[in-house]
Amino acid sequence: MRKRSLTAATTLAVLCGSAALAAAPAYADSSTVLPVKQTGDIVVDGVHQQVFVSDPANGKIVVTDFAGKVVKQLTADLSGVTGLELSADSGTLYAAVKDQDAIAVVDTATDTETTRYAVGDQPVSVALAGGRLWFGYGASGSGDLGSVDLAGEQHEVTLDQDKGWYSAPVLDAAPGSDVLVGGQPGDSSGTVVSYDVSSGTATRVASGSAGENLRDLAVTPDGKDVVTASGWPYHHPVFKTADLTPDGTYASDTYPNAVAVAPDGTVAAGVDGWYNPDVYVYKPGGTTSVREYDFPNTGHTSGSDELADSALAWAPDASRLFAVSYNSDGVYSLRVLAAPTKAATTVTVDAPATATRAKALTVKGKVTSKVALAAGTGLTVTRTDLDSPKGKTLPPVTAKADGTFSFADTPPAGGKVTYKVAYAGDADHAASSGSDSVTVSRAKPTLTVDNNGKVYSYGKDVKFTAHLGTTYKNRTVEIWADPFGYDKPNKLVRSGKVDSHGNLSVTLDMKRDTKVTAKFAGDSRYTSASASSTAGARVSISTSVGNHYKSKSAWGHTYYFFHKTKDPLITTKMSYFPGRAQKFEFEVYAQGRWYPGDPAYFKLGGDGVSQVRITGDHGEDFGWRFRVRSSYINSSSGDTVNSTTHGAWKYFTFTK
């Protein structure tokens, strides 16, 4: 099972064949869910810009583009398909189909199967070496090595080339090499064997142990070394293919399970771990990783997503690293890791928490990377504020040898001011940026609204004026009117620039108590502000008297005269609000003064009318003087929509 990509030389030839070389664009990491239950192997076709992932459980090969989008699925008779290998020109894909005892041959230009080689018992892995297609096959207890002669017309299959394996070995070889390397997966021996296959037969050159529970191996492009990934040891050891003696190591973490070597020799070392980075990237022979990738948690456990076994593969130009991960729910994803050979770079920025506008401040920071940056690294600086919402470029700064930097700036605008410091990256370092914000002081403007506390007659047109004092650029004020009562919303009634005196006015029809609010959004030198004024509106009240036989002026008022046989009918009309009641007061005049009776509240009808009939033995009322009044009392009348309003007194008396 090997992850092969088109060689760098072939890639260059393809690119130069029709167009001049262009700078590679920058890509962001991405992740796409794969329609698989399991993964067996992954290979990258740089010529057709596609990725092949085998799924033994579903019996299919999934094809994606370089963005991870699934473009095709090969499903015909591929039960148990595991190991994949690309021809040197990326024109042919070879797939070991375990349950069919065959190797499927796929045309990568059309992604269709063209033929099959019947190869015997349960092939698992495939690799090209010495002009032949080699495969590891055999059930548990009977592993072996076989090959297909690709040059012959009959594609002759040769079996039983090394029965010294417990089960089917995993295989790999450098492009165009005569050295084949096999490894025993999944047991405690960790056996690794190198072969000379230049003669067409496999001759053992050396053997050794890579550790326990071998999961993957990859031969370097020069064919001189093989890098292995085993459950133990907790690193990725390197062995010489000539004698399988140690030739270095790549530090990783617990449970190594994947390795891929790019055409330029860059190594991606993967592990199966929840709580540590999943992939480590090393320059050839490097002792410190230049990049680490820690997959996020997309499942429902505390640990992050895990790297699938043998699931790393490089784009031929090393611009991308492809990895298959899975989460606790069994969902597999193809992760496209951008610019993996460039060391991750971090830019930290530290600005003061607060500052005074138009006064100098100092911003500090540091740019760091696992791969040392050159002294004098240049950084760009952008300031974003209320006057420059899209950002204003400031003079560039240069980092010191230790990566630290600082610069002074005098912010012309107040409010939130953000300083972004960016590193453009280079051939060895990824681009990065950092930012920090400072709250810069602003003056407080004067804003007022008149008429606060005044009370007006029902329906009166009242002019409200907002006054805005000195500001910088913004002279716009909003005026909002919020009538009392649950059924009327707060509403913007005017918005505009104040006049040369700083005033903006609006006229309101006062039928309810109303809170009028002026709002100023602020500008780069003055804060936002609001001011409110609450003015009252009385209700409309009219009271009429009925059933009298005459009215005339008497005792300084208009009196209504009733026969003792008639009940006075007092009709009150008042501006309506749901649940509203009028307060009805009754007084009698005696000994030179008016004496109140007990007031009562009467609900208004839907038309705002309330009628009160004064009943009783009016013969006893003969000669007495009476008066009544209807009022709206804020709160006591059932609502707080209007200001307390008293109607006029109505006077009456009884005669025989």
C-alpha positions, 0 to 999 in steps of 0.5 A, spaced: 500 500 500 503 506 497 502 513 496 505 515 489 505 521 486 507 524 479 515 525 479 517 532 479 521 531 473 515 529 469 510 534 472 515 540 470 515 537 463 507 537 463 507 544 465 512 547 460 509 543 454 504 548 453 505 554 457 510 558 461 511 557 468 507 561 473 507 562 480 503 557 484 497 560 487 496 560 495 491 555 497 487 555 504 486 548 508 480 545 506 476 538 508 471 534 504 467 528 507 468 522 503 463 517 501 467 511 504 466 506 510 474 505 510 480 507 507 486 502 504 490 507 500 491 514 497 495 516 491 495 523 487 495 524 479 498 530 478 497 530 471 489 530 471 489 533 478 485 528 481 486 524 488 484 516 488 482 513 495 480 506 496 475 503 500 475 496 502 469 495 506 465 498 500 469 495 495 470 502 491 475 507 489 473 514 490 476 520 485 476 527 487 479 533 484 485 537 488 480 541 492 477 535 495 470 534 491 468 527 489 468 527 481 467 519 480 466 513 484 469 506 481 464 501 484 464 495 479 467 488 482 472 492 487 470 488 493 476 489 498 480 494 494 486 496 498 493 498 495 494 503 489 499 505 485 500 510 479 504 509 473 510 513 472 506 518 467 500 517 471 496 514 465 494 508 469 492 506 476 493 499 479 489 497 484 489 490 488 482 487 489 483 483 495 476 479 494 477 478 487 484 475 487 486 480 481 489 487 480 484 492 476 487 497 471 484 504 470 485 509 465 486 515 469 484 520 463 477 517 463 477 514 470 474 507 467 477 500 468 480 497 462 483 490 464 484 486 470 490 481 471 488 475 475 494 474 480 492 469 485 490 469 492 488 476 495 493 481 493 493 487 498 499 491 495 502 494 489 508 497 487 512 498 480 520 497 480 524 494 475 520 494 470 514 490 473 508 491 477 509 487 484 504 485 489 504 482 496 498 477 496 496 471 501 492 470 507 494 470 514 499 464 514 501 464 507 504 471 505 508 471 498 510 476 493 508 476 486 509 480 479 506 482 473 510 483 467 508 489 464 512 489 458 510 483 455 504 482 451 501 477 455 502 480 462 505 474 465 504 473 472 509 470 476 507 468 483 511 465 489 517 469 489 518 470 497 514 465 501 517 468 507 511 472 509 506 471 514 501 475 511 501 479 504 506 484 505 506 492 504 510 494 498 514 500 496 519 503 491 522 509 488 520 511 481 524 508 476 528 504 481 530 496 481 530 496 489 523 494 492 522 494 499 516 490 503 514 490 510 510 485 514 504 489 517 500 488 523 504 483 528 510 484 533 515 482 528 515 489 524 519 485 519 522 489 513 525 486 507 529 490 501 529 486 494 533 487 488 528 486 482 533 488 476 533 481 474 525 480 474 525 476 480 525 478 487 532 477 490 533 479 498 538 484 499 537 485 507 532 484 512 530 487 519 525 490 524 522 496 524 518 495 530 511 493 532 505 493 528 508 496 522 502 500 518 506 504 513 512 505 509 515 509 504 522 509 500 525 516 499 526 518 491 533 516 491 531 509 493 537 509 498 532 509 505 525 507 507 521 511 512 517 506 516 511 508 521 509 502 526 505 502 532 511 502 536 516 506 536 513 512 537 517 516 532 518 514 524 525 511 524 529 511 517 533 505 514 538 504 509 535 500 503 542 497 502 542 493 509 536 496 513 541 499 518 538 505 521 539 512 518 536 517 522 529 518 525 523 523 524 520 525 531 513 524 531 508 521 537 504 515 539 502 510 534 505 512 528 501 509 522 502 513 516 508 516 512 509 519 505 515 522 501 514 527 496 518 527 490 523 533 493 524 528 499 520 532 504 517 527 509 510 527 512 510 523 518 503 521 521 500 518 527 494 516 530 493 520 536 487 524 539 491 529 543 497 531 539 498 533 532 496 528 527 502 530 521 509 532 522 512 535 516 520 535 515 525 537 510 529 531 507 534 529 513 531 534 518 531 534 525 525 539 527 519 539 523 517 545 519 510 544 520 505 540 524 497 539 523 492 537 529 486 535 526 479 538 529 474 534 533 468 533 528 465 528 532 462 527 539 468 525 543 473 529 547 479 527 542 480 530 535 479 527 529 484 521 527 489 520 521 487 513 517 492 508 516 497 509 510 493 515 508 498 521 506 499 523 499 503 528 496 501 533 490 507 532 485 510 539 486 509 538 494 504 544 494 499 540 497 499 534 502 492 530 502 490 526 508 484 522 510 481 523 517 476 520 521 472 522 527 468 518 532 462 517 528 466 513 523 465 519 518 471 520 513 474 526 510 479 528 505 483 534 508 487 538 503 493 541 507 496 547 503 503 549 503 505 544 507 513 544 506 513 552 508 514 553 516 508 555 520 509 562 522 506 566 527 505 574 528 503 576 535 501 584 536 501 587 542 497 594 542 496 598 549 489 597 551 487 604 551 490 611 548 489 618 547 487 620 540 492 625 537 497 622 542 503 617 540 502 610 542 507 604 541 505 597 538 510 591 539 510 584 537 514 578 535 514 574 529 516 567 530 517 560 526 520 553 527 524 555 522 529 561 523 527 567 519 532 571 516 534 578 520 531 584 518 524 580 516 520 586 513 513 586 515 507 590 513 502 594 517 495 596 516 491 601 521 483 600 521 479 605 524 473 609 523 476 614 518 479 608 514 474 602 515 478 599 509 485 600 512 490 605 511 497 602 510 502 605 515 510 605 514 513 598 514 517 595 520 523 590 520 523 585 525 530 584 529 534 578 529 530 575 535 523 576 531 521 582 535 518 589 532 515 595 535 513 602 531 510 608 534 503 611 531 499 617 533 492 615 531 488 621 528 481 617 530 478 615 536 474 609 538 476 602 536 483 602 532 486 596 530 493 594 528 494 589 523 502 586 522 503 581 516 508 577 514 508 575 506 512 569 507 517 566 503 520 560 500 521 556 506 515 560 511 508 561 510 505 567 510 502 570 517 499 576 520 496 578 527 492 584 530 491 587 536 486 593 538 486 599 542 480 603 544 482 611 543 479 616 547 473 620 543 470 627 546 463 627 549 458 631 544 452 635 547 445 633 545 439 635 548 431 635 546 426 640 548 419 640 551 421 635 557 416 635 562 411 639 558 403 637 557 399 639 551 392 638 549 390 632 546 391 632 538 396 639 539 401 639 534 408 640 538 415 642 535 420 638 538 428 640 537 434 636 538 440 640 539 447 637 537 453 641 539 460 641 536 462 634 533 468 632 527 465 630 521 458 627 522 452 632 523 447 627 522 441 626 528 436 621 528 429 623 532 425 617 535 418 618 537 416 612 542 408 613 544 406 610 551 402 604 550 403 597 548 400 598 541 405 603 538 412 602 537 418 606 537 419 609 531 424 613 527 420 620 525 426 624 522 433 623 520 438 628 517 443 633 518 442 639 523 442 646 521 448 651 522 445 652 529 446 645 530 438 644 530 434 638 527 426 639 529 420 635 528 413 636 529 408 631 532 401 630 533 400 629 541 395 624 542 399 620 547 404 621 552 411 621 548 418 619 549 422 623 544 429 621 543 435 624 539 441 619 537 447 621 534 452 615 532 458 619 533 464 620 529 472 618 529 473 624 534 466 624 538 462 618 542 455 616 540 450 620 544 443 620 546 438 625 549 431 624 551 425 628 552 418 626 555 412 630 554 405 629 556 398 629 552 392 630 555 386 626 553 380 629 549 374 629 554 367 632 553 361 631 558 353 633 556 347 633 560 341 630 558 333 629 561 333 636 563 327 641 562 332 648 561 338 650 563 340 658 564 346 661 568 345 661 575 350 662 581 356 664 576 355 657 572 350 654 567 345 650 571 341 644 568 334 644 571 330 637 572 324 636 575 324 631 581 321 626 576 327 625 572 334 622 572 339 626 570 343 622 564 351 624 564 354 622 558 362 623 557 366 622 551 373 621 552 379 618 547 379 611 547 384 606 549 382 598 551 380 598 558 380 605 560 375 608 565 373 615 567 373 617 574 366 620 575 366 625 581 359 628 584 359 634 589 353 637 593 353 645 595 352 646 602 353 652 607 357 656 602 362 650 600 362 644 595 362 637 599 365 631 595 361 624 595 365 618 593 368 618 586 366 612 582 370 609 575 366 607 569 369 603 563 368 607 556 365 603 551 369 601 544 366 608 542 369 612 548 362 613 551 360 612 558 353 614 560 351 615 568 344 615 570 343 619 577 337 615 580 334 616 587 328 620 590 329 627 587 324 630 591 329 630 597 333 633 592 329 639 591 333 646 592 340 643 593 345 644 588 349 639 585 355 638 580 359 632 577 365 631 573 369 626 568 376 625 569 382 621 566 387 619 572 393 616 569 394 609 572 387 609 576 383 610 569 386 603 567 392 605 563 398 610 563 398 612 556 396 619 557 397 625 562 391 626 567 386 630 565 380 633 568 373 635 564 369 641 566 364 641 572 357 640 570 352 643 575 344 642 576 339 642 581 332 639 582 325 643 582 318 641 583 
